[in-house]
Amino acid sequence: MNLIVLAIPLFFALIALEYAVAAWRRRTLYRGADVTACLALGTLQTLFGVVAAGALTGLYLAVYEHRLWTLPARDPVVLVVAFVAVDFLYYWFHRAAHRMMLPWATHAPHHSSEDYNLAVALRQGPVQPLFSRLFYLPLALVGLDLESFAILASLNTLGQFWIHTQLVGRLGPLEWVLNTPSHHRVHHGCNGRYLDRNHAGVFIVWDRLFGTFVAEDDAYPPVFGTVKPATTWNPLRLAWSPWGELRAKVAAARSVGDVVRALLGPPEWLPAGMPPVAAVDGPRAKFGAPVGPRRGLYAGVQFGAVLCASVLFLVQAAQLSPTSTLAVGAWLAWSFGSVGAVLDRSRASPVSELARHVVAAGALLVTPQ
């Protein structure tokens, strides 16, 4: 049972509600091209989870085989304590993902939007689970079974959806305990005092305990996005960009120590000779490559079709062979990137669009009904 997939209708309903409320308040929180990037990146992470399910679950099970104890799987007290433990470990994963370049490369796509709305909650680094899963292995060691972990981790993820909004203000005493929209707006700010703060998932107490908490200041609004802003709507380019930056740092390294710092040092560290990225200290213009109505309509229709195909694939994935799973997953990833290239006005997009439709038609013709 994949709780994230089951929650998809709720996600879309709440996104539509936020859009309607924002429109009623005469606020522009959504841009179509950015929403497609958000939904595509979230879907790509879910697709990756299906394709790499064996590796992701196998690692947890391998540690569980050497567990120190066996915790009762349905004991309410165990589940409550385990949920808090999941959130505690998420805090340390999230903090590491902001302060170490290699894990940052897996997490950066989530922060690449210069908007802040519920769709951004779905914007995820496709391969982030490969890194985040390592932080949860202590739960396997103490004897939390895989099914319980999967459910609790999904609930932790679902609990972070609602905080990605600008329409909810401060929530009184809850601000002391829970991660709220106000606290998480700080986390998505890339300017000054907000950078790399408020790493909590559900409980903000971890940031308060470990010195990473900063309160939102109405006189100092957060600037959303990354210090080096994204310049594409293509989800594959957004996913690859931080890896390209990491590769450039390693290539410019002049010693083994530089290589280690490039991989595990803070994202802002640069080897000698690489130009620094200017700090963000105030509002800046958002990336907004013009799309045009006809191109936007085509991209919207194609994106909707690929998104529906992805949901169908996720529902049916358990019945597919490994080869079919890999092939369909690769085609869907290609399709999301191709539609993103259309929005970017890439010269290669017409060829890519034609090719992916030909491949899809050929696959349908040769696949037994």
VOGU-3710 file (C-alpha; in Angstrom, 3 decimals, decimal comma):
1> mnlivlaipl> 0,000/0,000/0,000  1,608/3,259/-1,190  0,070/6,047/0,896  1,641/8,731/-1,284  -0,042/7,372/-4,423  -3,350/7,015/-2,569  -3,101/10,655/-1,478  -2,722/12,007/-5,034  -6,419/13,030/-5,349  -6,158/14,897/-2,038
11> ffalialeya> -2,999/16,675/-3,194  -4,715/17,934/-6,334  -7,861/18,949/-4,465  -5,865/21,025/-1,972  -3,762/22,590/-4,741  -6,969/23,596/-6,538  -8,369/25,014/-3,292  -5,209/27,031/-2,634  -5,271/28,357/-6,199  -8,920/29,401/-5,822
21> vaawrrrtly> -8,359/31,106/-2,458  -5,295/32,928/-3,815  -7,275/34,109/-6,849  -10,086/35,306/-4,567  -7,510/37,264/-2,563  -6,028/38,599/-5,832  -2,683/36,919/-5,240  -0,657/35,126/-7,907  0,930/32,084/-6,283  1,022/29,725/-9,255
31> rgadvtacla> 2,708/29,801/-12,654  1,757/27,038/-15,063  5,256/26,122/-16,233  6,550/25,996/-12,670  3,671/23,747/-11,613  4,502/21,280/-14,394  8,109/21,161/-13,154  6,916/20,564/-9,581  4,541/17,757/-10,491  7,031/16,189/-12,897
41> lgtlqtlfgv> 9,839/16,110/-10,320  7,541/14,612/-7,700  6,355/11,968/-10,116  9,924/11,202/-11,177  10,872/10,513/-7,560  7,909/8,170/-7,192  8,825/6,443/-10,466  12,398/6,060/-9,266  11,099/4,533/-6,051  9,271/1,888/-8,076
51> vaagaltgly> 12,219/1,141/-10,367  14,714/1,038/-7,476  12,374/-0,620/-4,985  14,601/-3,675/-4,666  17,656/-1,661/-3,677  15,748/0,654/-1,333  13,968/-2,133/0,535  16,861/-4,582/0,306  19,209/-2,321/2,240  16,687/-1,867/5,050
61> lavyehrlwt> 15,952/-5,592/5,183  19,660/-6,444/5,211  20,124/-4,373/8,365  16,867/-5,699/9,839  18,222/-9,246/9,532  20,861/-8,247/12,103  18,455/-6,346/14,377  19,154/-6,087/18,076  15,518/-6,582/19,065  12,172/-7,279/17,398
71> lpardpvvlv> 9,669/-4,530/18,143  5,962/-5,458/18,249  4,672/-4,374/14,857  1,251/-3,080/15,895  1,869/-1,818/19,405  0,479/1,768/19,586  3,225/2,968/21,925  5,922/1,542/19,647  4,344/3,198/16,602  4,096/6,605/18,287
81> vafvavdfly> 7,700/6,460/19,486  8,807/5,213/16,071  6,984/8,102/14,344  8,882/10,582/16,517  12,104/8,695/15,755  11,405/8,866/12,007  10,980/12,620/12,292  14,150/12,948/14,374  16,166/11,050/11,762  14,525/13,068/8,984
91> ywfhraahrm> 15,803/16,230/10,657  19,392/14,958/10,479  18,998/13,796/6,892  17,538/17,168/5,934  20,245/19,100/7,743  22,958/17,021/6,066  21,250/17,522/2,707  21,720/21,279/3,115  25,257/21,262/4,474  26,979/18,568/2,354
101> mlpwathaph> 27,276/18,899/-1,416  26,720/15,266/-2,375  23,401/14,881/-0,540  22,480/18,458/-1,516  22,618/17,347/-5,140  19,824/14,871/-4,379  17,721/17,461/-2,521  18,310/20,698/-4,453  15,477/20,167/-6,991  12,967/20,592/-4,156
111> hssedynlav> 14,286/24,110/-3,541  14,657/25,135/-7,181  11,210/26,742/-7,450  11,061/30,486/-6,924  7,387/30,122/-6,026  6,001/28,757/-2,779  2,740/26,857/-2,871  1,333/23,390/-2,278  2,599/22,184/-5,659  6,152/22,858/-4,448
121> alrqgpvqpl> 5,577/20,243/-1,734  5,460/17,652/-4,517  8,658/18,940/-6,156  11,304/16,398/-5,109  14,771/15,257/-6,086  14,247/12,038/-8,083  17,140/10,113/-6,498  16,900/11,609/-3,006  15,645/8,303/-1,480  19,033/6,693/-2,176
131> fsrlfylpla> 20,577/9,077/0,343  17,723/9,649/2,787  17,167/5,922/3,298  20,622/5,622/4,888  19,546/7,821/7,791  16,664/5,504/8,673  18,745/2,337/8,990  19,028/2,692/12,804  15,300/1,919/12,909  15,957/-1,398/11,180
141> lvgldlesfa> 18,778/-2,112/13,610  16,533/-1,650/16,655  13,890/-3,908/15,122  11,240/-1,781/13,382  9,822/-3,909/10,568  9,845/-2,646/6,978  6,071/-2,288/6,630  5,770/-0,165/9,767  8,717/1,970/8,675  7,245/2,499/5,201
151> ilaslntlgq> 3,899/3,606/6,634  5,456/5,933/9,206  7,851/7,458/6,673  4,924/8,073/4,306  2,933/9,702/7,107  5,931/11,912/7,853  6,035/12,969/4,202  2,287/13,596/4,115  2,597/15,681/7,271  4,912/18,063/5,435
161> fwihtqlvgr> 2,560/18,767/2,523  0,361/21,417/4,134  3,245/23,626/5,294  4,110/24,658/1,730  1,741/27,620/1,555  1,792/31,400/1,853  -1,894/31,608/2,764  -1,572/30,415/6,374  -0,093/32,765/8,950  1,249/31,967/12,389
171> lgplewvlnt> -0,610/29,372/14,451  -0,117/30,480/18,039  1,230/27,908/20,528  1,542/25,277/17,768  4,523/27,258/16,472  6,543/26,043/19,465  6,100/22,343/18,703  5,081/21,782/15,097  6,676/22,705/11,818  4,239/25,244/10,390
181> pshhrvhhgc> 3,894/27,187/7,129  5,641/30,136/8,774  8,623/28,031/9,855  8,892/26,292/6,496  8,709/29,516/4,518  11,915/30,404/6,349  13,428/27,096/5,274  12,692/27,804/1,612  14,209/31,273/1,814  17,681/31,598/0,301
191> ngryldrnha> 18,368/35,073/1,625  20,544/36,069/4,554  19,486/34,758/7,936  17,016/32,256/6,462  19,506/30,185/4,471  19,835/26,589/5,724  17,469/26,970/8,674  14,407/25,132/10,013  15,137/21,610/8,772  12,284/19,977/10,705
201> gvfivwdrlf> 9,815/17,608/9,124  6,843/17,545/11,509  8,263/18,733/14,852  10,114/22,063/14,945  11,520/21,164/18,370  14,564/19,573/16,692  15,605/22,935/15,241  15,035/24,624/18,577  17,137/21,988/20,349  20,028/21,904/17,875
211> gtfvaedday> 20,399/25,598/17,082  19,027/25,766/13,539  15,759/27,575/14,270  14,954/31,037/12,919  11,533/32,675/13,196  9,910/34,326/10,195  10,242/38,110/10,217  7,432/39,985/8,453  9,836/42,848/7,774  12,262/40,478/6,046
221> ppvfgtvkpa> 10,286/38,321/3,589  11,936/35,126/2,355  13,240/34,976/-1,200  12,266/31,542/-2,450  14,531/29,361/-4,570  18,218/28,516/-4,521  21,121/30,944/-4,220  21,998/30,154/-7,823  18,543/30,366/-9,409  17,162/27,782/-11,790
231> ttwnplrlaw> 16,901/28,815/-15,441  14,789/26,018/-16,905  11,350/24,423/-16,704  12,734/21,032/-17,740  12,542/18,603/-14,778  15,438/16,506/-16,065  17,665/19,566/-16,301  16,524/20,678/-12,845  17,406/17,247/-11,479  20,783/17,174/-13,247
241> spwgelrakv> 21,888/20,767/-12,559  23,260/20,231/-9,005  25,090/17,121/-10,190  26,652/19,217/-12,939  27,797/21,722/-10,321  29,269/18,894/-8,250  31,065/17,511/-11,292  32,532/20,950/-12,054  33,845/21,258/-8,495  35,491/17,843/-8,641
251> aaarsvgdvv> 37,012/18,667/-12,033  38,455/21,919/-10,652  39,850/20,258/-7,522  43,619/20,510/-7,114  44,095/17,899/-4,416  42,484/14,877/-2,809  41,374/17,157/-0,003  39,629/19,385/-2,527  37,803/16,374/-3,962  36,608/15,388/-0,494
261> rallgppewl> 35,478/18,958/0,203  33,719/19,099/-3,164  31,759/15,959/-2,300  31,162/16,361/1,416  31,805/20,016/2,137  29,085/22,676/2,248  27,444/23,539/-1,084  28,897/27,054/-1,038  32,503/25,761/-0,903  34,388/26,266/-4,167
271> pagmppvaav> 37,864/25,146/-5,242  40,355/27,854/-6,157  39,613/29,429/-9,514  35,851/28,897/-9,575  33,833/32,140/-9,511  31,696/32,605/-6,381  27,909/32,819/-6,510  26,549/36,126/-5,257  24,645/35,959/-1,979  20,948/36,803/-1,983
281> dgprakfgap> 20,198/39,762/0,272  16,909/41,051/-1,114  14,123/40,511/-3,657  15,168/39,450/-7,145  13,412/38,908/-10,454  12,085/35,394/-10,958  13,064/33,219/-13,882  10,208/33,367/-16,349  11,048/32,280/-19,884  8,043/33,181/-22,078
291> vgprrglyag> 6,045/30,179/-23,231  3,258/31,558/-25,415  -0,381/30,382/-25,571  -0,083/27,777/-28,351  3,078/26,230/-26,957  1,609/26,355/-23,468  -1,583/24,607/-24,602  0,367/21,850/-26,353  2,673/21,368/-23,375  -0,272/21,348/-20,969
301> vqfgavlcas> -2,126/18,659/-22,908  0,986/16,521/-23,291  1,944/16,959/-19,657  -1,535/15,952/-18,527  -1,362/12,825/-20,675  2,067/11,845/-19,313  0,934/12,508/-15,750  -2,131/10,288/-16,197  0,046/7,586/-17,760  2,390/7,828/-14,771
311> vlflvqaaql> -0,438/7,357/-12,271  -1,700/4,356/-14,248  1,816/2,926/-14,282  2,214/3,411/-10,532  -1,079/1,632/-9,881  -0,159/-1,297/-12,157  3,597/-1,468/-11,463  3,359/-4,503/-9,178  2,000/-6,579/-12,084  4,777/-5,630/-14,523
321> sptstlavga> 8,026/-7,461/-15,162  11,292/-5,746/-14,153  12,110/-5,115/-17,822  8,719/-3,551/-18,494  8,958/-1,486/-15,322  12,346/-0,101/-16,339  11,263/0,551/-19,939  8,023/2,316/-19,061  9,694/4,295/-16,282  12,414/5,455/-18,687
331> wlawsfgsvg> 9,849/6,490/-21,313  7,852/8,465/-18,754  10,994/10,246/-17,534  11,917/11,040/-21,143  8,411/12,366/-21,736  8,506/14,707/-18,753  11,866/16,026/-19,916  10,634/16,413/-23,476  7,601/18,444/-22,415  9,899/20,561/-20,254
341> avldrsrasp> 12,070/21,145/-23,319  8,971/22,378/-25,161  8,359/24,912/-22,385  12,033/25,944/-22,580  11,671/26,490/-26,352  14,523/24,067/-26,919  15,408/23,506/-30,572  15,638/19,788/-29,858  12,086/19,562/-28,506  10,279/18,869/-31,836
351> vselarhvva> 12,573/15,921/-32,579  12,270/14,628/-29,021  8,487/14,909/-29,081  8,212/13,080/-32,400  10,624/10,369/-31,285  8,877/9,637/-27,983  5,495/9,359/-29,711  6,956/6,992/-32,303  8,479/4,857/-29,539  5,176/4,790/-27,657
361> agallvtpq> 3,226/3,827/-30,770  5,726/1,100/-31,614  5,589/-0,294/-28,095  1,791/-0,442/-28,210  1,886/-2,263/-31,552  4,290/-4,980/-30,413  2,950/-5,412/-26,874  0,505/-8,317/-26,482  -2,949/-7,153/-25,468
//
